[in-house]
Amino acid sequence: MAVQEYWNPLVPELTVANLAVSLHFYAAAGFRVRFQREDPPFAYIELGQAQLMLEQQHADGWNVEPLDRPLGRGINFQIEVPHVETVRTSLAQIGAVPFREMKETWYQVSTSDEEGQREFLIQDPDGYLLRFAEYLGRRSAE
């Protein structure tokens, strides 16, 4: 029996200035290309079950306003990974500098519990803000 590939029901498509530059960054973060097209330059990428589409900016793109840098203002994409320090180290090796350094954060999820994660934030080459996070578990809220 063939294994069915996972398709996320919500996949953001990010307009990028240069697909090759973006793919270099996302590969360093651990993403793999699931498929790619040339006209217009496009790639569907994934890391675990986190999936993104990247499309190089072109005249027939679906942008409703001019694109001002940095792109994606007002949004950050949280991507859960098993080992966040590995992602941080790999991105540092290509010269990527965090927007917010690594820290441990606990978020209240109910009146009595909170869940934690180690996380850092970094901008991709077009300015999209990514929050890579490693789940730390649940504890009683204090």
N, C-alpha and C positions, 0 to 999 in steps of 0.2 A: 504494500500500500504506500503510495506517495505521500510525503509530508506536505501539508498545505502551508504556504508561506503566510505569515502574519501581515495583515494590512491594517494600519491604524485608522479608525473612523474619522479622526481629525488630523490633517497633515498640513501645517502651515507651508505656504510657498513664499520664499523670500526672493525679492529682486536683488541681484548683485551686480556690481560693476564689471567684474571679471571672474568668470566661472572657474578658470584654472587656479587663480589666486585663492578663491574661496575653498575649492576642493583641497588645496594644500593645507589650509588651516584646519578644516574639518577632519581630514585624514589624521593629522597630528592629535586631534581630540579623540580619535578612535572610531570615527564613522567610516563605513564602507559604502561604496557606490553600489546600489541595487540595480539601477540601469541609468543610461545616459543617452541623450540625443544631441545632435549637432546643430539643427536649424529649427528654432533658435537654440543656442547653447543651454542645456538643461541637464540636471542630474537629480535623481531620487536617491537620497542617502539615509542610512540608518545606523543606529548604535543601540544594540539590544532591541527594545520595542519602540524606542524614540525614533521618529521618522520626520524628515524635512524634505522639501523640494526646493531646489535652487535654480533660478532662471536668470541668465544674463540679460541685463536691460536691453530692450530693443524697441523700435518704433511702434510695433503692434502690441506691445505689452499691455497688461491690465492695470496700469497705474492711473489713478483718477486725478492726481495732482503732480506737480513737479516733485522730483525726489531731492530733498535737501539732506545733506549729511550732518550728523550720523543718521543712518536709517533706523527705523524701528523705535523711534523715541516714544516712551510711554509704555513699553512692554519689555518683559524679560521672559526668556524661555528656560524653565527649570528642566534639567536633564538628569535623571537619576542614574548613577553609575555604581558599579560594585566597589571601585577603588578610586576615589576622587584624587588622591595624591598622584597616582599614575598619570591621570589626565593633566593635572597641573604641571607635572614635570615634563611631559611630552610637549605641551604648548610652550613652556619656557625654552625648550631646546630650539624652537623655531623663532624665538624672540618675542613671543606674545606676552604682554604684560597685563596682569590682572587689573580690573577696574576696582574690585574689592578683594583684599587678600583672604586667604583661607581662614575660616573660623567655625566654631561649633555653635549652632543655634538650636534652641528648643522652642517649638511653637505650640501654643495651647490648642488642643483639638476637641476638648470637652471640658466640662466644669471640673473634672478631677484628673485629667490626663494631658500630657504633652508628648510630642514626638520630636526627636532630634535628628539633625543631620550636620555633617561637616560639609561646608560649601565655600565656593569662591565664585566671583563674577568676573567675566571677561567679555570684551567686545570682539566680534569677528571682524574681518577686514573692511566691512561696510558699516560697522557700528552697531549691529544687532547685539543686544546684551544677552549673554548666556549665563545661566547659573547652574554649574555642575555641582551635584550633591550626592553624598553617600549617606544612606539611611542608618541611623544609630539606634533606633528602637523607640520604645514607649516607656514612659515613667510617670509616676504620680506627680501631678502639678503641686508646686509648693507655694 
